[in-house]
Amino acid sequence: MAAPKRGRNASAQSKPGRSLALILIAIVALTGGMFASGNTTPRLGIDLAGGTSITLKAKADQGSAINKANMDTAVDIMNRRVNGLGVSEAEVQTQGRDNIIVNIPKGTNSKEAQQQVGTTAKLYFRPVLASEPSGAAASSPSPGASSGGSSSPKPGSSPSSTGSAKPKATSSGSGTPSATATTQGRAVTDALKADSTPSPSGSASGSAKPSATPSASASGGGKTGLQAQYAALNCAKPADRANAGKNAKPGDTTVACGENNGVWYKYLLGPAAVDGTEVKKAKATFDTQGASGWQVQMDFTKSGADKFADVTGELAKKPEPQNEFGIVLDGEVVSSPYVRTAITGGNAYISGSFKQEEAQNLANMLSYGALPLTFQEQSVTTVTAALGGEQLHAGLLAGAIGLALVVIYLVVYYRGLSVVAMASLLVSAALTYVIMSLLGPAIGFALNLPAVCGAIVAIGITADSFIVYFERIRDEIREGRSLRPAVERAWPRARRTILVSDFVSFLAAAVLFIVTVGKVQGFAFTLGLTTLLDVVVVFLFTKPLMTLLARRKFFADGHKWSGLDPESLGAKPPLRRTRRPAGPAAGPVDPKEV
């Protein structure tokens, strides 16, 4: 009888309890985390739990027509905004020529998503020509006097409130930050910080410079009209805020509103120096080295970096408070820091009193760019889950029938081995349920009907792995080996087959996830997740369990109900090892004994 190889593999074979303990500890830890977080059930998609349906109607923007290309681009941007990792199961699709329907499942912050889907997220960096608390007694800025300064300083704008740039080696070799930005103590108390590494920016072609005088083409009709518009603007009134700077072009001097600690300010802003489309990427980060808290990091394109260095260099030459710079998002000034030094290197931060959610939302909108069209909200309706509940019931019934058929097949064909298969299926189901429950709050995963189908399909994939291994063991027994060496010799060949099969399934799921959107991604995600768990369960549970059972008399002796009966399998006579005699036998040999 051939013995299994000795060495590291044999040592692992002799301690299968370690693998079993590891996977059981993982199940207990994940289950504990599930109960500790309070998310004891998977989050359901809109077809199962209901949710909110938003209808948006497109309006032609300046220079943008309502056509299929622009609508498809808008759908893609909205889909990435609300879906994040792509598994929250929010649906974004066109309806007719100029409508987009957004379905958001229950459990998602529908109000927040509602604000994100239709937001154009047009970002401009404009020099501040004048600003003052709205409604305060202040004289209108005269065109000749508007030299880029504030008509009145804001609270907290003293030089002591500064935000230093990240330390980098300067041209003189010093590690001292060379660019700072003074905050103003506003509700979004922001300060621009920048990488202080000098770089030759040069003048960017077409970059707008801070203008000391309002542009004649500004909204409101020339210098006098703009001056009157600024004087009459009362940002404390919602109607005035909504109309401030409406339809202003990037090259116009315009007016805008911004909030500061609950007080609204009005601004006179110069032409846009940098466009938001020149922000290459944006992400929310937490300042662990300073007191800025959550902030939004922006990386500019090459042209944007040059323009940004150009305009901040111009502003830095001016004394405070004439070096103020406005960050205008969708017509509202969200930050207006002072600039003391040209900000070079193409990196900048919007930081201050952001909450994590606010920083992530802003970074999300900036990263995915501006919508090519303007959208008006037509309706917001609540979607019930009555139909989805019926479909879920039918799907679960189909899954239960399929599982019952698999169990019957395993019991009839594999008999005692079916215990191993069913135990492995239970472990796989427990891991899948717990992980799906945790992924809901973690990445926004929502279980919809296609995802349930993916989980049902996974039953077959998991059962297939057990069958491959069991048949390899049976082949070894047919060759005349006993159960213990058969279990170990069958494993390497079964392992290769299982890995190849699971790799193909996972690859198909990954491709499906990448090339599709919406509900189909739920199917692909669940299929990929359960395929990975199949590998974990087979390696850490099924194989070690078989090693332990091979030592039990019921299986080792090939009981007829064990599923490993050599006689019923048509096994050959047992393999035996022959040993050569150590030397010639002493004394005469009787020919009858040969």
Solvent accessible surface area in square Angstrom, and as a share of the most:
residue,aa,sasa,rsa
1,M,102,0.45
2,A,33,0.26
3,A,64,0.50
4,P,43,0.27
5,K,166,0.70
6,R,201,0.73
7,G,49,0.47
8,R,215,0.78
9,N,98,0.50
10,A,9,0.07
11,S,59,0.38
12,A,68,0.53
13,Q,37,0.17
14,S,63,0.40
15,K,94,0.40
16,P,9,0.06
17,G,39,0.37
18,R,165,0.60
19,S,30,0.20
20,L,22,0.11
21,A,48,0.37
22,L,103,0.51
23,I,3,0.02
24,L,90,0.45
25,I,112,0.57
26,A,41,0.31
27,I,28,0.14
28,V,107,0.61
29,A,66,0.51
30,L,57,0.28
31,T,39,0.23
32,G,40,0.38
33,G,32,0.30
34,M,9,0.04
35,F,127,0.53
36,A,93,0.72
37,S,61,0.39
38,G,57,0.55
39,N,47,0.24
40,T,52,0.30
41,T,89,0.52
42,P,16,0.10
43,R,46,0.17
44,L,60,0.30
45,G,0,0.00
46,I,12,0.06
47,D,21,0.11
48,L,11,0.05
49,A,30,0.23
50,G,2,0.02
51,G,11,0.10
52,T,24,0.14
53,S,16,0.10
54,I,0,0.00
55,T,25,0.15
56,L,6,0.03
57,K,73,0.31
58,A,4,0.03
59,K,95,0.40
60,A,69,0.53
61,D,31,0.16
62,Q,109,0.49
63,G,90,0.87
64,S,30,0.19
65,A,59,0.46
66,I,28,0.14
67,N,68,0.35
68,K,155,0.66
69,A,69,0.53
70,N,30,0.15
71,M,6,0.03
72,D,64,0.33
73,T,64,0.37
74,A,0,0.00
75,V,27,0.15
76,D,68,0.35
77,I,10,0.05
78,M,0,0.00
79,N,19,0.10
80,R,94,0.34
81,R,9,0.03
82,V,19,0.11
83,N,7,0.03
84,G,50,0.48
85,L,115,0.57
86,G,11,0.11
87,V,1,0.01
88,S,9,0.06
89,E,5,0.02
90,A,3,0.02
91,E,29,0.13
92,V,17,0.10
93,Q,95,0.42
94,T,61,0.36
95,Q,100,0.45
96,G,72,0.69
97,R,165,0.60
98,D,28,0.14
99,N,37,0.19
100,I,0,0.00
101,I,21,0.10
102,V,0,0.00
103,N,22,0.11
104,I,1,0.01
105,P,2,0.01
106,K,138,0.58
107,G,62,0.60
108,T,41,0.24
109,N,82,0.42
110,S,38,0.25
111,K,141,0.60
112,E,42,0.19
113,A,10,0.08
114,Q,53,0.23
115,Q,110,0.49
116,Q,13,0.06
117,V,0,0.00
118,G,19,0.19
119,T,32,0.18
120,T,23,0.13
121,A,7,0.05
122,K,66,0.28
123,L,4,0.02
124,Y,41,0.16
125,F,0,0.00
126,R,8,0.03
127,P,1,0.01
128,V,1,0.00
129,L,2,0.01
130,A,3,0.02
131,S,0,0.00
132,E,3,0.01
133,P,37,0.23
134,S,18,0.12
135,G,64,0.62
136,A,47,0.37
137,A,117,0.90
138,A,47,0.37
139,S,96,0.62
140,S,44,0.28
141,P,18,0.11
142,S,51,0.33
143,P,37,0.23
144,G,76,0.73
145,A,74,0.58
146,S,6,0.04
147,S,48,0.31
148,G,3,0.03
149,G,12,0.12
150,S,17,0.11
151,S,57,0.37
152,S,34,0.22
153,P,93,0.58
154,K,7,0.03
155,P,79,0.49
156,G,43,0.42
157,S,14,0.09
158,S,54,0.35
159,P,83,0.52
160,S,100,0.64
161,S,38,0.24
162,T,62,0.36
163,G,10,0.09
164,S,61,0.40
165,A,3,0.02
166,K,96,0.41
167,P,89,0.56
168,K,86,0.36
169,A,70,0.54
170,T,26,0.15
171,S,105,0.68
172,S,97,0.63
173,G,61,0.59
174,S,45,0.29
175,G,47,0.46
176,T,88,0.51
177,P,40,0.25
178,S,43,0.28
179,A,1,0.01
180,T,29,0.17
181,A,0,0.00
182,T,0,0.00
183,T,19,0.11
184,Q,3,0.01
185,G,20,0.19
186,R,3,0.01
187,A,42,0.33
188,V,48,0.28
189,T,28,0.16
190,D,3,0.02
191,A,4,0.03
192,L,0,0.00
193,K,20,0.09
194,A,0,0.00
195,D,22,0.11
196,S,6,0.04
197,T,55,0.32
198,P,65,0.41
199,S,50,0.32
200,P,136,0.86
201,S,31,0.20
202,G,49,0.47
203,S,91,0.59
204,A,17,0.13
205,S,108,0.70
206,G,78,0.75
207,S,18,0.12
208,A,30,0.23
209,K,85,0.36
210,P,22,0.14
211,S,29,0.19
212,A,52,0.40
213,T,50,0.29
214,P,10,0.06
215,S,27,0.18
216,A,77,0.59
217,S,78,0.51
218,A,4,0.03
219,S,25,0.16
220,G,50,0.48
221,G,58,0.56
222,G,20,0.20
223,K,93,0.39
224,T,110,0.64
225,G,21,0.20
226,L,0,0.00
227,Q,56,0.25
228,A,59,0.46
229,Q,54,0.24
230,Y,2,0.01
231,A,52,0.40
232,A,80,0.62
233,L,16,0.08
234,N,41,0.21
235,C,0,0.00
236,A,62,0.48
237,K,111,0.47
238,P,93,0.58
239,A,65,0.51
240,D,40,0.21
241,R,72,0.26
242,A,79,0.61
243,N,88,0.45
244,A,12,0.09
245,G,14,0.14
246,K,128,0.54
247,N,112,0.57
248,A,26,0.20
249,K,118,0.50
250,P,58,0.36
251,G,48,0.46
252,D,12,0.06
253,T,0,0.00
254,T,7,0.04
255,V,1,0.01
256,A,3,0.02
257,C,5,0.03
258,G,0,0.00
259,E,63,0.28
260,N,2,0.01
261,N,99,0.51
262,G,55,0.53
263,V,76,0.43
264,W,50,0.18
265,Y,5,0.02
266,K,12,0.05
267,Y,0,0.00
268,L,3,0.01
269,L,0,0.00
270,G,0,0.00
271,P,17,0.11
272,A,12,0.09
273,A,4,0.03
274,V,2,0.01
275,D,46,0.24
276,G,15,0.14
277,T,104,0.60
278,E,22,0.10
279,V,11,0.07
280,K,130,0.55
281,K,104,0.44
282,A,9,0.07
283,K,101,0.43
284,A,25,0.20
285,T,35,0.20
286,F,105,0.44
287,D,21,0.11
288,T,117,0.68
289,Q,167,0.74
290,G,46,0.44
291,A,111,0.86
292,S,19,0.12
293,G,19,0.18
294,W,60,0.21
295,Q,9,0.04
296,V,0,0.00
297,Q,33,0.15
298,M,0,0.00
299,D,16,0.08
300,F,9,0.04
301,T,42,0.25
302,K,148,0.63
303,S,54,0.35
304,G,0,0.00
305,A,16,0.12
306,D,20,0.10
307,K,33,0.14
308,F,2,0.01
309,A,5,0.04
310,D,24,0.12
311,V,2,0.01
312,T,0,0.00
313,G,16,0.16
314,E,65,0.29
315,L,1,0.01
316,A,26,0.20
317,K,158,0.67
318,K,55,0.24
319,P,91,0.57
320,E,61,0.28
321,P,41,0.26
322,Q,59,0.26
323,N,4,0.02
324,E,0,0.00
325,F,0,0.00
326,G,0,0.00
327,I,0,0.00
328,V,7,0.04
329,L,20,0.10
330,D,64,0.33
331,G,44,0.42
332,E,71,0.32
333,V,1,0.01
334,V,27,0.16
335,S,0,0.00
336,S,2,0.01
337,P,0,0.00
338,Y,3,0.01
339,V,0,0.00
340,R,81,0.30
341,T,51,0.30
342,A,35,0.27
343,I,2,0.01
344,T,19,0.11
345,G,37,0.35
346,G,7,0.07
347,N,38,0.19
348,A,0,0.00
349,Y,10,0.04
350,I,1,0.01
351,S,2,0.01
352,G,21,0.20
353,S,69,0.45
354,F,24,0.10
355,K,142,0.60
356,Q,85,0.38
357,E,90,0.40
358,E,83,0.37
359,A,0,0.00
360,Q,85,0.38
361,N,33,0.17
362,L,14,0.07
363,A,6,0.04
364,N,32,0.17
365,M,23,0.10
366,L,13,0.06
367,S,44,0.28
368,Y,58,0.22
369,G,29,0.28
370,A,33,0.26
371,L,4,0.02
372,P,29,0.18
373,L,0,0.00
374,T,44,0.25
375,F,20,0.08
376,Q,94,0.42
377,E,79,0.36
378,Q,95,0.42
379,S,48,0.31
380,V,64,0.37
381,T,75,0.43
382,T,117,0.68
383,V,52,0.30
384,T,108,0.63
385,A,27,0.21
386,A,71,0.55
387,L,121,0.60
388,G,5,0.05
389,G,33,0.32
390,E,118,0.53
391,Q,79,0.35
392,L,37,0.18
393,H,130,0.58
394,A,58,0.45
395,G,20,0.20
396,L,100,0.50
397,L,98,0.49
398,A,60,0.46
399,G,7,0.07
400,A,56,0.44
401,I,95,0.48
402,G,28,0.27
403,L,71,0.35
404,A,49,0.38
405,L,111,0.55
406,V,37,0.21
407,V,39,0.22
408,I,101,0.51
409,Y,106,0.40
410,L,1,0.00
411,V,68,0.39
412,V,110,0.63
413,Y,98,0.37
414,Y,1,0.00
415,R,94,0.34
416,G,10,0.09
417,L,0,0.00
418,S,3,0.02
419,V,90,0.52
420,V,0,0.00
421,A,0,0.00
422,M,58,0.26
423,A,28,0.22
424,S,0,0.00
425,L,22,0.11
426,L,130,0.65
427,V,16,0.09
428,S,9,0.06
429,A,60,0.46
430,A,38,0.29
431,L,8,0.04
432,T,15,0.09
433,Y,98,0.37
434,V,9,0.05
435,I,33,0.17
436,M,9,0.04
437,S,1,0.01
438,L,43,0.21
439,L,34,0.17
440,G,3,0.02
441,P,85,0.54
442,A,74,0.57
443,I,52,0.26
444,G,18,0.18
445,F,0,0.00
446,A,0,0.00
447,L,24,0.12
448,N,1,0.01
449,L,31,0.16
450,P,33,0.21
451,A,0,0.00
452,V,12,0.07
453,C,65,0.39
454,G,0,0.00
455,A,33,0.25
456,I,52,0.26
457,V,73,0.42
458,A,7,0.06
459,I,38,0.19
460,G,41,0.39
461,I,30,0.15
462,T,5,0.03
463,A,7,0.05
464,D,64,0.33
465,S,5,0.03
466,F,1,0.00
467,I,48,0.24
468,V,31,0.18
469,Y,1,0.00
470,F,0,0.00
471,E,49,0.22
472,R,74,0.27
473,I,0,0.00
474,R,16,0.06
475,D,60,0.31
476,E,3,0.01
477,I,6,0.03
478,R,76,0.28
479,E,78,0.35
480,G,10,0.09
481,R,39,0.14
482,S,50,0.32
483,L,5,0.03
484,R,137,0.50
485,P,9,0.05
486,A,0,0.00
487,V,0,0.00
488,E,21,0.09
489,R,101,0.37
490,A,0,0.00
491,W,25,0.09
492,P,47,0.30
493,R,92,0.34
494,A,0,0.00
495,R,81,0.30
496,R,140,0.51
497,T,53,0.31
498,I,2,0.01
499,L,76,0.38
500,V,98,0.56
501,S,45,0.29
502,D,4,0.02
503,F,128,0.53
504,V,90,0.52
505,S,25,0.16
506,F,76,0.32
507,L,89,0.44
508,A,58,0.45
509,A,2,0.01
510,A,33,0.25
511,V,77,0.44
512,L,55,0.28
513,F,52,0.22
514,I,134,0.68
515,V,106,0.61
516,T,30,0.17
517,V,98,0.56
518,G,11,0.11
519,K,67,0.28
520,V,67,0.39
521,Q,17,0.07
522,G,0,0.00
523,F,50,0.21
524,A,1,0.01
525,F,45,0.19
526,T,0,0.00
527,L,19,0.09
528,G,7,0.07
529,L,27,0.13
530,T,9,0.05
531,T,2,0.01
532,L,93,0.46
533,L,15,0.07
534,D,0,0.00
535,V,38,0.22
536,V,59,0.34
537,V,0,0.00
538,V,1,0.00
539,F,62,0.26
540,L,52,0.26
541,F,20,0.08
542,T,1,0.00
543,K,21,0.09
544,P,7,0.04
545,L,31,0.16
546,M,0,0.00
547,T,7,0.04
548,L,46,0.23
549,L,35,0.17
550,A,2,0.02
551,R,86,0.31
552,R,129,0.47
553,K,157,0.66
554,F,86,0.36
555,F,18,0.08
556,A,41,0.32
557,D,95,0.49
558,G,8,0.08
559,H,80,0.36
560,K,126,0.53
561,W,144,0.51
562,S,0,0.00
563,G,7,0.07
564,L,2,0.01
565,D,24,0.13
566,P,53,0.34
567,E,154,0.69
568,S,87,0.56
569,L,22,0.11
570,G,59,0.57
571,A,32,0.24
572,K,122,0.52
573,P,110,0.69
574,P,93,0.59
575,L,70,0.35
576,R,197,0.72
577,R,161,0.59
578,T,132,0.77
579,R,214,0.78
580,R,226,0.83
581,P,115,0.73
582,A,120,0.93
583,G,40,0.39
584,P,138,0.87
585,A,79,0.61
586,A,105,0.82
587,G,54,0.52
588,P,141,0.89
589,V,88,0.51
590,D,66,0.34
591,P,111,0.70
592,K,185,0.79
593,E,139,0.62
594,V,150,0.86
